[in-house]
């Protein structure tokens, strides 16, 4: 999904669209490792960690325990879409 997210960020950033990638594995992945990965993948969007309890709330919403998951939130903070998996939507 990352190449699609990079493309989407490039296409819509000027309109105020922002992608934020959230990692749930703080135990096994430190900031240096994540930053190296982001540079290698040429990511153009923010990365951060999400606490387990918040991740659990997202899982309740999506009813899907796999990754990746994408949540589209509008400017008013309302959830407007949930996308599961990393394949292209047809």
C-alpha positions in Angstrom: 0.0 0.0 0.0 2.9 2.3 0.5 3.5 3.2 -3.1 -0.2 4.1 -3.4 -0.1 6.2 -0.2 3.0 8.1 -1.5 1.2 8.8 -4.8 -1.9 9.9 -2.9 0.1 12.2 -0.6 1.8 13.8 -3.6 -1.5 14.3 -5.5 -3.5 15.8 -2.7 -1.1 17.5 -0.3 -1.8 21.0 -1.7 -5.4 20.6 -0.8 -4.5 19.9 2.8 -4.7 16.1 2.6 -2.3 14.5 5.0 -1.4 10.8 5.5 -0.1 9.6 8.8 1.3 6.1 9.1 0.9 4.5 12.6 3.0 1.7 13.9 1.8 -0.5 16.8 5.1 -2.4 17.4 7.0 -0.1 19.8 8.7 -3.0 21.5 10.5 -4.3 18.4 10.9 -1.2 16.3 12.6 2.0 17.6 12.5 5.4 15.9 15.9 4.9 14.2 14.8 1.7 12.6 11.5 3.2 11.4 13.3 6.3 10.1 15.7 4.1 8.1 12.8 2.2 6.7 11.0 5.4 5.7 14.1 6.7 3.9 14.6 3.4 2.1 11.0 3.4 1.0 11.1 7.1 0.2 8.0 7.8 2.3 6.6 11.3 2.0 4.3 11.2 4.9 4.5 11.3 8.7 5.1 8.1 10.8 4.4 7.6 14.4 3.4 5.1 17.1 -0.1 4.3 18.4 -0.7 2.9 21.9 -2.1 -0.6 22.0 -5.3 0.6 23.6 -5.9 3.0 20.8 -5.0 0.4 18.2 -7.6 -1.9 19.8 -10.3 0.8 19.3 -9.4 1.0 15.6 -9.7 -2.8 15.4 -13.2 -2.5 16.9 -14.2 -0.1 14.1 -12.7 -2.1 11.3 -13.6 -5.5 12.7 -10.3 -6.7 11.0 -7.2 -7.8 12.9 -4.8 -7.7 9.9 -2.6 -5.0 8.4 -2.5 -2.7 6.7 -5.6 -0.8 7.5 -6.4 2.7 6.4 -8.9 5.1 8.0 -10.0 8.2 6.2 -10.9 11.1 8.5 -12.3 14.3 7.2 -11.5 17.9 8.3 -14.1 17.8 10.9 -12.6 14.7 12.5 -15.3 12.3 11.3 -14.4 8.8 10.1 -15.5 8.6 6.4 -13.9 5.4 5.2 -12.1 2.2 6.3 -9.9 0.4 3.8 -8.5 -3.1 4.6 -5.5 -4.7 3.1 -2.9 -3.4 0.7 -4.3 -4.2 -2.7 -5.7 -1.8 -5.2 -9.4 -1.1 -5.1 -11.2 -2.2 -8.3 
